[in-house]
Amino acid sequence: MRTAIVTGSGGLVGSETVGALVEAGFHVVGLDNDMRAEFFGPAASTQRQTDRLERELREFTALDVDIRNESSVMRVFAMFAKQLELVVHTAAQPSHDWAASAPQIDFAVNANGTLNLLEATRRHAPDATFVFTSTNKVYGDRPNFLPLEERATRLEIPDGHPYEHGIDTSMPIDSCLHSLFGVSKAAADLLVQEYGRYFDLPTACFRGGCLTGPNHAGAEAHGFLSYLMRCAITGAPYTVCGYGGKQVRDNLHSADLVRAFLRFHESPRAGAVYNIGGGRDSNCSMLEAIELCEQISGSRLRYRISDDARTGDHRWWISDLRPFQADYPGWRPEHDVESILREIHDANVDAWTLEAAA
């Protein structure tokens, strides 16, 4: 049977990928050791999603595997080598702040873990498509040097600027501040490209903006749309870090991202790189997201705006989706920020209301 391996299978993008691949006729092997609970605490655990996938999907096998363990990864790939058609690597340490507190763990997960997976693919299934969820943080704080205009609720790029439609991969990654998280992900990103080009493996780096959806176990340090809605429902306070709350992010629903993965797998290339996000169809500032959370939840969100921005955090990021759309015509995001937030609210309101009452 066609087989796919999905790392971080209990996470937001991983769980969405598992469901889509099973529906497409794959047997999916998920690798997830729930390190998210270690990173961000029990509330951010992915175990609930793993348990749900095991209950609902007969063609899903969950394995408790740490991608930092080379021998464990090799054993799994050797076991499924003959049927393995696709690897989707979503496992990561995803936070700037957490990376600074434990840089060796961050690098081992993000960079060394990716190397282990690439080498296992090369040795056991070199024809398998390798999809990597990279990040726009590989560009460091380079976007902060863009000539942005301050508007009522957001920062915005001037009309006619080369990045008016969003930032493409022509933006350099050198001579800027990355954060340690950005460095570990950039190392992984370059490894994926190099295994594609040097060994002629079908690989792709999808440099995501903010990836989100109703299955996101949002935490204060990562997953801001989910966590914002959680705060609106539970009454927990929220701190906006810097820029007057006018920093802009594009937001891509995990289902839209997985559709892009599947399109790539239909016609893969060696060493492909794409910026991927909500683009001009789905983006917001922090102030705009807060207003939407309040409208959808019917509750006031308790927040304050700090003068201190996170190190390396972007003032403005919107992805230019046109290069991917040129290679894979017909793909575009089907969800915008408001519909994403409504899904997050409706999927979690009961559990978060009970949490607030406890």
VEXMARSE-479530 format. One record per residue (C-alpha): x, y, z. Coordinates in steps of 0.5 Angstrom, whole numbers, padded with zeros to 4 digits, always signed. Last residue first. Layout:
<nodes>
XYZ
...
</nodes>
This chain:
<nodes>
-0025+0051+0073
-0030+0056+0070
-0024+0058+0065
-0022+0051+0063
-0030+0050+0062
-0030+0056+0057
-0024+0053+0053
-0027+0046+0052
-0033+0049+0050
-0030+0054+0045
-0025+0050+0042
-0028+0048+0035
-0033+0054+0034
-0027+0059+0036
-0022+0056+0032
-0027+0056+0026
-0029+0063+0027
-0022+0065+0027
-0020+0061+0021
-0026+0065+0017
-0024+0071+0019
-0017+0071+0017
-0018+0068+0010
-0019+0061+0008
-0019+0058+0001
-0012+0060+0000
-0010+0059-0008
-0008+0053-0012
-0010+0053-0019
-0004+0053-0022
+0002+0049-0019
+0009+0052-0022
+0006+0059-0023
+0002+0059-0017
+0008+0057-0013
+0012+0063-0016
+0005+0068-0015
+0005+0066-0007
+0009+0073-0005
+0008+0072+0003
+0006+0078+0007
+0011+0079+0013
+0011+0086+0017
+0014+0088+0023
+0018+0082+0024
+0021+0079+0030
+0028+0078+0031
+0028+0079+0038
+0021+0080+0041
+0019+0087+0041
+0019+0091+0047
+0014+0097+0048
+0009+0093+0051
+0002+0093+0048
-0003+0091+0054
-0009+0086+0053
-0015+0083+0056
-0020+0081+0050
-0027+0084+0051
-0032+0078+0049
-0037+0077+0044
-0033+0071+0042
-0033+0073+0034
-0033+0080+0035
-0027+0080+0040
-0023+0075+0036
-0024+0080+0030
-0022+0086+0034
-0016+0082+0037
-0014+0080+0030
-0014+0087+0027
-0010+0090+0033
-0005+0084+0032
-0004+0086+0024
-0008+0082+0019
-0007+0077+0013
-0011+0072+0009
-0012+0074+0001
-0006+0078+0000
-0001+0072+0002
-0004+0067+0007
+0003+0064+0007
+0008+0060+0003
+0015+0063+0001
+0017+0057-0004
+0024+0053-0005
+0025+0047-0009
+0031+0043-0009
+0029+0037-0014
+0022+0038-0017
+0016+0034-0015
+0010+0034-0020
+0004+0030-0016
+0008+0031-0009
+0008+0039-0010
+0000+0039-0011
+0000+0035-0005
+0004+0039-0001
+0000+0045-0003
-0007+0042-0001
-0003+0041+0006
-0002+0049+0006
-0009+0050+0005
-0011+0045+0010
-0007+0048+0015
-0010+0055+0014
-0005+0060+0012
-0004+0067+0016
+0000+0073+0013
+0003+0077+0019
+0003+0085+0020
+0006+0089+0026
+0001+0094+0028
+0000+0092+0035
+0004+0098+0037
+0010+0096+0034
+0012+0092+0041
+0010+0085+0044
+0003+0084+0045
+0001+0082+0052
-0005+0078+0053
-0009+0077+0059
-0013+0071+0061
-0021+0072+0060
-0022+0065+0058
-0026+0066+0051
-0022+0072+0049
-0015+0069+0052
-0017+0063+0048
-0018+0067+0041
-0011+0070+0042
-0008+0063+0043
-0011+0060+0037
-0009+0067+0033
-0002+0067+0036
+0001+0060+0035
+0007+0060+0039
+0010+0063+0045
+0003+0065+0049
+0001+0058+0047
-0004+0055+0041
-0005+0048+0041
-0007+0049+0033
-0013+0044+0031
-0018+0050+0029
-0013+0053+0024
-0006+0056+0024
+0001+0057+0020
+0004+0064+0021
+0009+0065+0015
+0011+0059+0012
+0018+0058+0008
+0016+0051+0004
+0022+0048+0003
+0021+0042-0003
+0025+0036-0004
+0025+0031-0010
+0032+0028-0009
+0038+0030-0014
+0043+0028-0009
+0047+0035-0009
+0041+0039-0011
+0035+0036-0007
+0040+0034-0001
+0042+0041-0002
+0035+0044-0001
+0033+0040+0005
+0040+0042+0008
+0039+0049+0007
+0032+0049+0010
+0035+0045+0016
+0040+0050+0017
+0035+0056+0016
+0031+0053+0021
+0037+0052+0026
+0039+0060+0025
+0031+0062+0025
+0031+0059+0032
+0037+0062+0035
+0034+0069+0033
+0036+0071+0026
+0039+0078+0026
+0042+0080+0019
+0048+0080+0015
+0045+0074+0010
+0038+0072+0009
+0037+0075+0002
+0030+0077+0000
+0029+0074-0008
+0025+0068-0004
+0019+0072-0005
+0016+0078-0001
+0009+0080-0002
+0005+0083-0008
+0007+0090-0006
+0014+0087-0005
+0017+0091-0011
+0014+0097-0008
+0009+0100-0013
+0004+0102-0007
+0008+0103+0000
+0009+0097+0004
+0004+0097+0010
+0004+0098+0018
-0003+0096+0021
-0009+0099+0025
-0009+0107+0023
-0003+0106+0018
+0004+0107+0019
+0008+0106+0012
+0014+0101+0011
+0020+0102+0008
+0023+0095+0009
+0029+0094+0014
+0024+0090+0018
+0024+0085+0013
+0031+0083+0014
+0030+0081+0021
+0032+0074+0020
+0030+0071+0013
+0030+0064+0015
+0025+0067+0020
+0020+0066+0014
+0019+0058+0016
+0021+0051+0014
+0016+0046+0013
+0019+0041+0009
+0017+0036+0004
+0021+0030+0002
+0018+0026-0004
+0020+0019-0004
+0025+0017-0010
+0031+0016-0005
+0027+0011-0001
+0032+0008+0004
+0039+0011+0004
+0037+0018+0001
+0030+0018+0006
+0034+0016+0012
+0039+0021+0010
+0034+0027+0010
+0031+0024+0016
+0037+0025+0020
+0039+0031+0017
+0032+0034+0019
+0033+0032+0026
+0040+0035+0027
+0037+0042+0024
+0031+0043+0028
+0031+0038+0034
+0038+0038+0035
+0039+0046+0034
+0033+0047+0039
+0036+0042+0044
+0043+0046+0044
+0040+0053+0044
+0036+0052+0050
+0033+0059+0053
+0034+0062+0047
+0030+0057+0043
+0024+0058+0047
+0024+0065+0046
+0024+0064+0038
+0019+0059+0038
+0018+0053+0033
+0022+0047+0036
+0020+0042+0030
+0016+0037+0027
+0013+0038+0020
+0017+0034+0016
+0012+0031+0010
+0016+0024+0007
+0012+0021+0001
+0012+0015-0003
+0015+0009+0002
+0012+0003+0000
+0019-0001-0001
+0022+0003+0005
+0017+0002+0010
+0021-0002+0016
+0028+0001+0013
+0025+0008+0014
+0023+0006+0022
+0029+0003+0023
+0033+0009+0020
+0029+0014+0025
+0031+0010+0031
+0038+0010+0029
+0039+0017+0028
+0035+0019+0035
+0034+0027+0034
+0028+0025+0031
+0025+0022+0037
+0020+0017+0036
+0013+0015+0039
+0010+0012+0033
+0003+0013+0031
+0000+0008+0025
-0006+0011+0021
-0009+0007+0016
-0015+0006+0021
-0017+0013+0022
-0021+0015+0027
-0019+0013+0034
-0011+0013+0032
-0012+0020+0030
-0016+0022+0036
-0011+0020+0040
-0005+0023+0036
-0009+0030+0037
-0010+0029+0044
-0003+0028+0045
-0001+0034+0042
+0001+0038+0048
+0000+0045+0049
-0004+0045+0055
+0001+0041+0058
+0007+0046+0058
+0010+0050+0052
+0017+0046+0050
+0016+0040+0054
+0008+0039+0052
+0011+0041+0045
+0016+0035+0045
+0010+0030+0044
+0014+0024+0042
+0011+0025+0035
+0013+0020+0028
+0006+0019+0024
+0006+0013+0019
+0001+0014+0014
-0002+0009+0010
-0004+0013+0004
-0011+0013+0000
-0012+0020-0001
-0017+0020+0005
-0011+0018+0009
-0006+0023+0006
-0011+0029+0008
-0012+0026+0015
-0005+0026+0016
-0003+0032+0013
-0008+0036+0018
-0005+0032+0024
+0002+0034+0022
+0000+0042+0020
-0003+0043+0027
+0001+0038+0031
+0000+0030+0033
+0004+0028+0026
+0010+0032+0028
+0013+0028+0023
+0009+0025+0017
+0011+0018+0014
+0007+0016+0008
+0006+0010+0005
+0002+0007-0001
+0000+0000+0000
</nodes>
